[in-house]
Amino acid sequence: MSKEINLHEVYTTTEAQHLLKISESTMKRLLKNGLIKANKVGGQYRILGKELLRVVSPEVEKEAVKSYLEFKKKVVNTINRW
């Protein structure tokens, strides 16, 4: 597999995971939180290359940090209520 992300190529989650050099759990988290937009085809996600390129841009990193901090705040609040 090529290590270069093609803008118009369609990738599986496994291929995208290898290209981005992230774990399976991180890929699932990115999909679940909507940080990577994908379409389901036959029960499996398909991701456009332009989405992967968007992920590696600085704007997405800022959004990921914001999302993480919001999630962390919710978890801390839940724990504090116990």
PyMOL commands that set and color helices and strands:
alter all, ss='L'
color gray80, all
select helices_A, chain A and resi 13-20+24-32+49-55+58-81
alter helices_A, ss='H'
color red, helices_A
select strands_A, chain A and resi 10-12+39-41+44-48
alter strands_A, ss='S'
color yellow, strands_A
deselect
rebuild
show_as cartoon
